[in-house]
């Protein structure tokens, strides 16, 4: 009796699953789309410039700190103890400030990146949703976020169509 019940349950599961995905499943790779749409390329260029500016500022501060340290090392033997201690404290504070600015720059870059990507992905999700409705799909999986391991050849990839529609809708 148990065996009959289990067979019926399994049969029902397969019937329900085949009916529930009658429209089909598709995938989309938002990471690839971000890298290929014009707005994504512009965002990357903008973020790269911002990163370069932050790096230049940090490099200038680091060079100044090195120059100040070398000057201190040359004069250290001639300085009174109180002046030497004050210079050492100033150098340590400058080094700490440099480290704090580097961490802040990294945090700022991560926040800017996240904001840019969130906006792009939100727009892409809308386009993918429209595509899903047009094609009467039951499910669209994002390949990079879902950690997709395997995709059969008959599963449609909407990435190229998302890129095409995105650029047509959000042309800069």
PyMOL commands that place a pseudoatom at each C-alpha (Angstrom):
pseudoatom trace, name=CA, resn=UNK, resi=1, chain=A, elem=C, hetatm=0, pos=[0.000, 0.000, 0.000]
pseudoatom trace, name=CA, resn=UNK, resi=2, chain=A, elem=C, hetatm=0, pos=[2.829, 2.363, 0.892]
pseudoatom trace, name=CA, resn=UNK, resi=3, chain=A, elem=C, hetatm=0, pos=[4.578, 1.588, -2.359]
pseudoatom trace, name=CA, resn=UNK, resi=4, chain=A, elem=C, hetatm=0, pos=[1.428, 2.287, -4.374]
pseudoatom trace, name=CA, resn=UNK, resi=5, chain=A, elem=C, hetatm=0, pos=[0.972, 5.592, -2.557]
pseudoatom trace, name=CA, resn=UNK, resi=6, chain=A, elem=C, hetatm=0, pos=[4.600, 6.600, -3.225]
pseudoatom trace, name=CA, resn=UNK, resi=7, chain=A, elem=C, hetatm=0, pos=[4.266, 5.742, -6.925]
pseudoatom trace, name=CA, resn=UNK, resi=8, chain=A, elem=C, hetatm=0, pos=[1.128, 7.857, -7.176]
pseudoatom trace, name=CA, resn=UNK, resi=9, chain=A, elem=C, hetatm=0, pos=[2.817, 10.728, -5.370]
pseudoatom trace, name=CA, resn=UNK, resi=10, chain=A, elem=C, hetatm=0, pos=[5.842, 10.601, -7.696]
pseudoatom trace, name=CA, resn=UNK, resi=11, chain=A, elem=C, hetatm=0, pos=[3.603, 10.395, -10.757]
pseudoatom trace, name=CA, resn=UNK, resi=12, chain=A, elem=C, hetatm=0, pos=[1.626, 13.434, -9.545]
pseudoatom trace, name=CA, resn=UNK, resi=13, chain=A, elem=C, hetatm=0, pos=[4.854, 15.365, -8.963]
pseudoatom trace, name=CA, resn=UNK, resi=14, chain=A, elem=C, hetatm=0, pos=[6.053, 14.725, -12.517]
pseudoatom trace, name=CA, resn=UNK, resi=15, chain=A, elem=C, hetatm=0, pos=[2.676, 15.636, -13.960]
pseudoatom trace, name=CA, resn=UNK, resi=16, chain=A, elem=C, hetatm=0, pos=[2.520, 18.864, -11.975]
pseudoatom trace, name=CA, resn=UNK, resi=17, chain=A, elem=C, hetatm=0, pos=[6.122, 19.824, -12.741]
pseudoatom trace, name=CA, resn=UNK, resi=18, chain=A, elem=C, hetatm=0, pos=[5.701, 19.232, -16.459]
pseudoatom trace, name=CA, resn=UNK, resi=19, chain=A, elem=C, hetatm=0, pos=[2.523, 21.300, -16.515]
pseudoatom trace, name=CA, resn=UNK, resi=20, chain=A, elem=C, hetatm=0, pos=[3.905, 24.066, -14.330]
pseudoatom trace, name=CA, resn=UNK, resi=21, chain=A, elem=C, hetatm=0, pos=[6.866, 24.706, -16.676]
pseudoatom trace, name=CA, resn=UNK, resi=22, chain=A, elem=C, hetatm=0, pos=[4.934, 24.255, -19.910]
pseudoatom trace, name=CA, resn=UNK, resi=23, chain=A, elem=C, hetatm=0, pos=[5.968, 27.764, -21.013]
pseudoatom trace, name=CA, resn=UNK, resi=24, chain=A, elem=C, hetatm=0, pos=[9.637, 27.023, -20.572]
pseudoatom trace, name=CA, resn=UNK, resi=25, chain=A, elem=C, hetatm=0, pos=[12.717, 28.202, -18.791]
pseudoatom trace, name=CA, resn=UNK, resi=26, chain=A, elem=C, hetatm=0, pos=[15.341, 30.650, -19.988]
pseudoatom trace, name=CA, resn=UNK, resi=27, chain=A, elem=C, hetatm=0, pos=[18.549, 32.140, -18.637]
pseudoatom trace, name=CA, resn=UNK, resi=28, chain=A, elem=C, hetatm=0, pos=[20.144, 35.560, -18.774]
pseudoatom trace, name=CA, resn=UNK, resi=29, chain=A, elem=C, hetatm=0, pos=[23.685, 36.619, -17.847]
pseudoatom trace, name=CA, resn=UNK, resi=30, chain=A, elem=C, hetatm=0, pos=[23.433, 40.121, -16.380]
pseudoatom trace, name=CA, resn=UNK, resi=31, chain=A, elem=C, hetatm=0, pos=[27.200, 40.343, -15.865]
pseudoatom trace, name=CA, resn=UNK, resi=32, chain=A, elem=C, hetatm=0, pos=[27.820, 39.811, -19.562]
pseudoatom trace, name=CA, resn=UNK, resi=33, chain=A, elem=C, hetatm=0, pos=[25.029, 42.255, -20.393]
pseudoatom trace, name=CA, resn=UNK, resi=34, chain=A, elem=C, hetatm=0, pos=[26.474, 44.915, -18.075]
pseudoatom trace, name=CA, resn=UNK, resi=35, chain=A, elem=C, hetatm=0, pos=[29.839, 44.583, -19.797]
pseudoatom trace, name=CA, resn=UNK, resi=36, chain=A, elem=C, hetatm=0, pos=[28.321, 44.866, -23.273]
pseudoatom trace, name=CA, resn=UNK, resi=37, chain=A, elem=C, hetatm=0, pos=[25.576, 47.513, -23.075]
pseudoatom trace, name=CA, resn=UNK, resi=38, chain=A, elem=C, hetatm=0, pos=[26.675, 51.072, -23.833]
pseudoatom trace, name=CA, resn=UNK, resi=39, chain=A, elem=C, hetatm=0, pos=[25.515, 52.390, -20.469]
pseudoatom trace, name=CA, resn=UNK, resi=40, chain=A, elem=C, hetatm=0, pos=[27.521, 49.653, -18.731]
pseudoatom trace, name=CA, resn=UNK, resi=41, chain=A, elem=C, hetatm=0, pos=[30.637, 50.540, -20.702]
pseudoatom trace, name=CA, resn=UNK, resi=42, chain=A, elem=C, hetatm=0, pos=[30.140, 54.214, -19.816]
pseudoatom trace, name=CA, resn=UNK, resi=43, chain=A, elem=C, hetatm=0, pos=[29.673, 53.345, -16.144]
pseudoatom trace, name=CA, resn=UNK, resi=44, chain=A, elem=C, hetatm=0, pos=[32.884, 51.288, -16.201]
pseudoatom trace, name=CA, resn=UNK, resi=45, chain=A, elem=C, hetatm=0, pos=[34.797, 54.172, -17.803]
pseudoatom trace, name=CA, resn=UNK, resi=46, chain=A, elem=C, hetatm=0, pos=[33.397, 56.596, -15.222]
pseudoatom trace, name=CA, resn=UNK, resi=47, chain=A, elem=C, hetatm=0, pos=[34.313, 54.267, -12.345]
pseudoatom trace, name=CA, resn=UNK, resi=48, chain=A, elem=C, hetatm=0, pos=[37.796, 53.683, -13.783]
pseudoatom trace, name=CA, resn=UNK, resi=49, chain=A, elem=C, hetatm=0, pos=[38.417, 57.460, -13.971]
pseudoatom trace, name=CA, resn=UNK, resi=50, chain=A, elem=C, hetatm=0, pos=[37.202, 57.927, -10.410]
pseudoatom trace, name=CA, resn=UNK, resi=51, chain=A, elem=C, hetatm=0, pos=[39.448, 55.092, -9.247]
pseudoatom trace, name=CA, resn=UNK, resi=52, chain=A, elem=C, hetatm=0, pos=[42.434, 56.610, -11.048]
pseudoatom trace, name=CA, resn=UNK, resi=53, chain=A, elem=C, hetatm=0, pos=[41.791, 60.010, -9.429]
pseudoatom trace, name=CA, resn=UNK, resi=54, chain=A, elem=C, hetatm=0, pos=[41.635, 58.445, -5.960]
pseudoatom trace, name=CA, resn=UNK, resi=55, chain=A, elem=C, hetatm=0, pos=[44.837, 56.509, -6.652]
pseudoatom trace, name=CA, resn=UNK, resi=56, chain=A, elem=C, hetatm=0, pos=[46.632, 59.693, -7.773]
pseudoatom trace, name=CA, resn=UNK, resi=57, chain=A, elem=C, hetatm=0, pos=[45.568, 61.514, -4.599]
pseudoatom trace, name=CA, resn=UNK, resi=58, chain=A, elem=C, hetatm=0, pos=[46.781, 58.660, -2.437]
pseudoatom trace, name=CA, resn=UNK, resi=59, chain=A, elem=C, hetatm=0, pos=[50.039, 58.420, -4.362]
pseudoatom trace, name=CA, resn=UNK, resi=60, chain=A, elem=C, hetatm=0, pos=[50.706, 62.149, -3.869]
pseudoatom trace, name=CA, resn=UNK, resi=61, chain=A, elem=C, hetatm=0, pos=[50.045, 61.842, -0.134]
pseudoatom trace, name=CA, resn=UNK, resi=62, chain=A, elem=C, hetatm=0, pos=[52.322, 58.812, 0.069]
pseudoatom trace, name=CA, resn=UNK, resi=63, chain=A, elem=C, hetatm=0, pos=[55.125, 60.636, -1.763]
pseudoatom trace, name=CA, resn=UNK, resi=64, chain=A, elem=C, hetatm=0, pos=[54.783, 63.611, 0.582]
pseudoatom trace, name=CA, resn=UNK, resi=65, chain=A, elem=C, hetatm=0, pos=[54.950, 61.281, 3.575]
pseudoatom trace, name=CA, resn=UNK, resi=66, chain=A, elem=C, hetatm=0, pos=[58.086, 59.625, 2.198]
pseudoatom trace, name=CA, resn=UNK, resi=67, chain=A, elem=C, hetatm=0, pos=[59.693, 63.013, 1.534]
pseudoatom trace, name=CA, resn=UNK, resi=68, chain=A, elem=C, hetatm=0, pos=[58.852, 64.176, 5.064]
pseudoatom trace, name=CA, resn=UNK, resi=69, chain=A, elem=C, hetatm=0, pos=[60.214, 60.937, 6.511]
pseudoatom trace, name=CA, resn=UNK, resi=70, chain=A, elem=C, hetatm=0, pos=[63.483, 61.211, 4.573]
pseudoatom trace, name=CA, resn=UNK, resi=71, chain=A, elem=C, hetatm=0, pos=[63.887, 64.830, 5.718]
pseudoatom trace, name=CA, resn=UNK, resi=72, chain=A, elem=C, hetatm=0, pos=[63.246, 63.745, 9.295]
pseudoatom trace, name=CA, resn=UNK, resi=73, chain=A, elem=C, hetatm=0, pos=[65.818, 60.924, 9.040]
pseudoatom trace, name=CA, resn=UNK, resi=74, chain=A, elem=C, hetatm=0, pos=[68.455, 63.386, 7.811]
pseudoatom trace, name=CA, resn=UNK, resi=75, chain=A, elem=C, hetatm=0, pos=[67.778, 65.856, 10.639]
pseudoatom trace, name=CA, resn=UNK, resi=76, chain=A, elem=C, hetatm=0, pos=[67.002, 63.351, 13.412]
pseudoatom trace, name=CA, resn=UNK, resi=77, chain=A, elem=C, hetatm=0, pos=[70.469, 63.413, 14.963]
pseudoatom trace, name=CA, resn=UNK, resi=78, chain=A, elem=C, hetatm=0, pos=[70.445, 67.218, 15.180]
pseudoatom trace, name=CA, resn=UNK, resi=79, chain=A, elem=C, hetatm=0, pos=[66.984, 67.584, 16.725]
pseudoatom trace, name=CA, resn=UNK, resi=80, chain=A, elem=C, hetatm=0, pos=[66.248, 68.016, 20.395]
pseudoatom trace, name=CA, resn=UNK, resi=81, chain=A, elem=C, hetatm=0, pos=[64.384, 65.101, 21.997]
pseudoatom trace, name=CA, resn=UNK, resi=82, chain=A, elem=C, hetatm=0, pos=[61.092, 67.009, 22.283]
pseudoatom trace, name=CA, resn=UNK, resi=83, chain=A, elem=C, hetatm=0, pos=[61.235, 68.176, 18.638]
pseudoatom trace, name=CA, resn=UNK, resi=84, chain=A, elem=C, hetatm=0, pos=[62.194, 64.683, 17.473]
pseudoatom trace, name=CA, resn=UNK, resi=85, chain=A, elem=C, hetatm=0, pos=[59.263, 63.148, 19.348]
pseudoatom trace, name=CA, resn=UNK, resi=86, chain=A, elem=C, hetatm=0, pos=[56.931, 65.753, 17.888]
pseudoatom trace, name=CA, resn=UNK, resi=87, chain=A, elem=C, hetatm=0, pos=[58.157, 65.016, 14.337]
pseudoatom trace, name=CA, resn=UNK, resi=88, chain=A, elem=C, hetatm=0, pos=[57.756, 61.268, 14.894]
pseudoatom trace, name=CA, resn=UNK, resi=89, chain=A, elem=C, hetatm=0, pos=[54.224, 61.815, 16.151]
pseudoatom trace, name=CA, resn=UNK, resi=90, chain=A, elem=C, hetatm=0, pos=[53.419, 64.000, 13.119]
pseudoatom trace, name=CA, resn=UNK, resi=91, chain=A, elem=C, hetatm=0, pos=[54.760, 61.296, 10.780]
pseudoatom trace, name=CA, resn=UNK, resi=92, chain=A, elem=C, hetatm=0, pos=[52.729, 58.599, 12.516]
pseudoatom trace, name=CA, resn=UNK, resi=93, chain=A, elem=C, hetatm=0, pos=[49.586, 60.724, 12.292]
pseudoatom trace, name=CA, resn=UNK, resi=94, chain=A, elem=C, hetatm=0, pos=[50.224, 61.393, 8.602]
pseudoatom trace, name=CA, resn=UNK, resi=95, chain=A, elem=C, hetatm=0, pos=[50.669, 57.657, 7.995]
pseudoatom trace, name=CA, resn=UNK, resi=96, chain=A, elem=C, hetatm=0, pos=[47.425, 56.887, 9.844]
pseudoatom trace, name=CA, resn=UNK, resi=97, chain=A, elem=C, hetatm=0, pos=[45.622, 59.557, 7.856]
pseudoatom trace, name=CA, resn=UNK, resi=98, chain=A, elem=C, hetatm=0, pos=[46.924, 58.032, 4.619]
pseudoatom trace, name=CA, resn=UNK, resi=99, chain=A, elem=C, hetatm=0, pos=[45.703, 54.575, 5.675]
pseudoatom trace, name=CA, resn=UNK, resi=100, chain=A, elem=C, hetatm=0, pos=[42.285, 55.974, 6.611]
pseudoatom trace, name=CA, resn=UNK, resi=101, chain=A, elem=C, hetatm=0, pos=[42.000, 57.774, 3.285]
pseudoatom trace, name=CA, resn=UNK, resi=102, chain=A, elem=C, hetatm=0, pos=[42.927, 54.580, 1.427]
pseudoatom trace, name=CA, resn=UNK, resi=103, chain=A, elem=C, hetatm=0, pos=[40.236, 52.630, 3.275]
pseudoatom trace, name=CA, resn=UNK, resi=104, chain=A, elem=C, hetatm=0, pos=[37.695, 55.401, 2.673]
pseudoatom trace, name=CA, resn=UNK, resi=105, chain=A, elem=C, hetatm=0, pos=[38.583, 55.492, -1.020]
pseudoatom trace, name=CA, resn=UNK, resi=106, chain=A, elem=C, hetatm=0, pos=[38.044, 51.732, -1.230]
pseudoatom trace, name=CA, resn=UNK, resi=107, chain=A, elem=C, hetatm=0, pos=[34.679, 52.010, 0.529]
pseudoatom trace, name=CA, resn=UNK, resi=108, chain=A, elem=C, hetatm=0, pos=[33.619, 54.868, -1.751]
pseudoatom trace, name=CA, resn=UNK, resi=109, chain=A, elem=C, hetatm=0, pos=[34.573, 52.869, -4.837]
pseudoatom trace, name=CA, resn=UNK, resi=110, chain=A, elem=C, hetatm=0, pos=[32.605, 49.843, -3.654]
pseudoatom trace, name=CA, resn=UNK, resi=111, chain=A, elem=C, hetatm=0, pos=[29.550, 52.012, -2.957]
pseudoatom trace, name=CA, resn=UNK, resi=112, chain=A, elem=C, hetatm=0, pos=[29.781, 53.754, -6.329]
pseudoatom trace, name=CA, resn=UNK, resi=113, chain=A, elem=C, hetatm=0, pos=[30.167, 50.413, -8.106]
pseudoatom trace, name=CA, resn=UNK, resi=114, chain=A, elem=C, hetatm=0, pos=[27.208, 48.903, -6.264]
pseudoatom trace, name=CA, resn=UNK, resi=115, chain=A, elem=C, hetatm=0, pos=[24.996, 51.909, -7.052]
pseudoatom trace, name=CA, resn=UNK, resi=116, chain=A, elem=C, hetatm=0, pos=[25.904, 51.852, -10.759]
pseudoatom trace, name=CA, resn=UNK, resi=117, chain=A, elem=C, hetatm=0, pos=[25.377, 48.102, -11.046]
pseudoatom trace, name=CA, resn=UNK, resi=118, chain=A, elem=C, hetatm=0, pos=[22.108, 48.139, -9.103]
pseudoatom trace, name=CA, resn=UNK, resi=119, chain=A, elem=C, hetatm=0, pos=[20.629, 50.687, -11.496]
pseudoatom trace, name=CA, resn=UNK, resi=120, chain=A, elem=C, hetatm=0, pos=[21.739, 48.703, -14.556]
pseudoatom trace, name=CA, resn=UNK, resi=121, chain=A, elem=C, hetatm=0, pos=[20.499, 45.375, -13.207]
pseudoatom trace, name=CA, resn=UNK, resi=122, chain=A, elem=C, hetatm=0, pos=[17.135, 46.851, -12.216]
pseudoatom trace, name=CA, resn=UNK, resi=123, chain=A, elem=C, hetatm=0, pos=[16.605, 48.074, -15.777]
pseudoatom trace, name=CA, resn=UNK, resi=124, chain=A, elem=C, hetatm=0, pos=[17.755, 44.718, -17.179]
pseudoatom trace, name=CA, resn=UNK, resi=125, chain=A, elem=C, hetatm=0, pos=[15.379, 42.796, -14.911]
pseudoatom trace, name=CA, resn=UNK, resi=126, chain=A, elem=C, hetatm=0, pos=[12.521, 44.852, -16.324]
pseudoatom trace, name=CA, resn=UNK, resi=127, chain=A, elem=C, hetatm=0, pos=[13.556, 44.021, -19.886]
pseudoatom trace, name=CA, resn=UNK, resi=128, chain=A, elem=C, hetatm=0, pos=[13.986, 40.322, -19.024]
pseudoatom trace, name=CA, resn=UNK, resi=129, chain=A, elem=C, hetatm=0, pos=[10.542, 40.297, -17.442]
pseudoatom trace, name=CA, resn=UNK, resi=130, chain=A, elem=C, hetatm=0, pos=[8.983, 41.757, -20.604]
pseudoatom trace, name=CA, resn=UNK, resi=131, chain=A, elem=C, hetatm=0, pos=[10.821, 39.150, -22.682]
pseudoatom trace, name=CA, resn=UNK, resi=132, chain=A, elem=C, hetatm=0, pos=[9.592, 36.396, -20.390]
pseudoatom trace, name=CA, resn=UNK, resi=133, chain=A, elem=C, hetatm=0, pos=[5.995, 37.516, -20.789]
pseudoatom trace, name=CA, resn=UNK, resi=134, chain=A, elem=C, hetatm=0, pos=[6.349, 37.870, -24.561]
pseudoatom trace, name=CA, resn=UNK, resi=135, chain=A, elem=C, hetatm=0, pos=[7.806, 34.379, -24.871]
pseudoatom trace, name=CA, resn=UNK, resi=136, chain=A, elem=C, hetatm=0, pos=[5.372, 32.988, -22.271]
pseudoatom trace, name=CA, resn=UNK, resi=137, chain=A, elem=C, hetatm=0, pos=[8.198, 31.678, -20.111]
pseudoatom trace, name=CA, resn=UNK, resi=138, chain=A, elem=C, hetatm=0, pos=[7.588, 30.311, -16.646]
pseudoatom trace, name=CA, resn=UNK, resi=139, chain=A, elem=C, hetatm=0, pos=[11.033, 31.021, -15.252]
pseudoatom trace, name=CA, resn=UNK, resi=140, chain=A, elem=C, hetatm=0, pos=[14.116, 33.076, -16.080]
pseudoatom trace, name=CA, resn=UNK, resi=141, chain=A, elem=C, hetatm=0, pos=[17.306, 32.336, -14.146]
pseudoatom trace, name=CA, resn=UNK, resi=142, chain=A, elem=C, hetatm=0, pos=[20.230, 34.729, -13.859]
pseudoatom trace, name=CA, resn=UNK, resi=143, chain=A, elem=C, hetatm=0, pos=[23.316, 32.668, -14.586]
pseudoatom trace, name=CA, resn=UNK, resi=144, chain=A, elem=C, hetatm=0, pos=[25.931, 34.461, -12.485]
pseudoatom trace, name=CA, resn=UNK, resi=145, chain=A, elem=C, hetatm=0, pos=[23.809, 35.037, -9.371]
pseudoatom trace, name=CA, resn=UNK, resi=146, chain=A, elem=C, hetatm=0, pos=[22.183, 31.606, -9.329]
pseudoatom trace, name=CA, resn=UNK, resi=147, chain=A, elem=C, hetatm=0, pos=[25.515, 29.854, -9.721]
pseudoatom trace, name=CA, resn=UNK, resi=148, chain=A, elem=C, hetatm=0, pos=[24.153, 27.920, -12.686]
pseudoatom trace, name=CA, resn=UNK, resi=149, chain=A, elem=C, hetatm=0, pos=[26.153, 24.740, -13.073]
pseudoatom trace, name=CA, resn=UNK, resi=150, chain=A, elem=C, hetatm=0, pos=[24.558, 23.180, -16.127]
pseudoatom trace, name=CA, resn=UNK, resi=151, chain=A, elem=C, hetatm=0, pos=[22.300, 24.438, -18.905]
pseudoatom trace, name=CA, resn=UNK, resi=152, chain=A, elem=C, hetatm=0, pos=[20.844, 22.111, -21.506]
pseudoatom trace, name=CA, resn=UNK, resi=153, chain=A, elem=C, hetatm=0, pos=[21.093, 23.202, -25.131]
pseudoatom trace, name=CA, resn=UNK, resi=154, chain=A, elem=C, hetatm=0, pos=[17.325, 23.623, -25.372]
pseudoatom trace, name=CA, resn=UNK, resi=155, chain=A, elem=C, hetatm=0, pos=[17.266, 26.270, -22.616]
pseudoatom trace, name=CA, resn=UNK, resi=156, chain=A, elem=C, hetatm=0, pos=[17.049, 29.673, -24.242]
pseudoatom trace, name=CA, resn=UNK, resi=157, chain=A, elem=C, hetatm=0, pos=[19.638, 32.327, -23.356]
pseudoatom trace, name=CA, resn=UNK, resi=158, chain=A, elem=C, hetatm=0, pos=[18.052, 35.796, -23.383]
pseudoatom trace, name=CA, resn=UNK, resi=159, chain=A, elem=C, hetatm=0, pos=[21.283, 37.719, -22.759]
pseudoatom trace, name=CA, resn=UNK, resi=160, chain=A, elem=C, hetatm=0, pos=[21.845, 38.950, -26.315]
pseudoatom trace, name=CA, resn=UNK, resi=161, chain=A, elem=C, hetatm=0, pos=[18.222, 40.055, -26.645]
pseudoatom trace, name=CA, resn=UNK, resi=162, chain=A, elem=C, hetatm=0, pos=[18.401, 41.883, -23.282]
pseudoatom trace, name=CA, resn=UNK, resi=163, chain=A, elem=C, hetatm=0, pos=[21.549, 43.705, -24.483]
pseudoatom trace, name=CA, resn=UNK, resi=164, chain=A, elem=C, hetatm=0, pos=[19.909, 44.647, -27.776]
pseudoatom trace, name=CA, resn=UNK, resi=165, chain=A, elem=C, hetatm=0, pos=[16.729, 45.926, -26.156]
pseudoatom trace, name=CA, resn=UNK, resi=166, chain=A, elem=C, hetatm=0, pos=[18.601, 47.694, -23.373]
pseudoatom trace, name=CA, resn=UNK, resi=167, chain=A, elem=C, hetatm=0, pos=[20.731, 49.672, -25.814]
pseudoatom trace, name=CA, resn=UNK, resi=168, chain=A, elem=C, hetatm=0, pos=[17.650, 50.489, -27.911]
pseudoatom trace, name=CA, resn=UNK, resi=169, chain=A, elem=C, hetatm=0, pos=[15.677, 51.696, -24.870]
pseudoatom trace, name=CA, resn=UNK, resi=170, chain=A, elem=C, hetatm=0, pos=[18.423, 53.469, -22.918]
pseudoatom trace, name=CA, resn=UNK, resi=171, chain=A, elem=C, hetatm=0, pos=[20.624, 54.839, -25.711]
pseudoatom trace, name=CA, resn=UNK, resi=172, chain=A, elem=C, hetatm=0, pos=[22.849, 57.598, -24.357]
for i in range(1, 172): cmd.bond("trace and resi %d" % i, "trace and resi %d" % (i + 1))
show_as sticks, trace
zoom trace
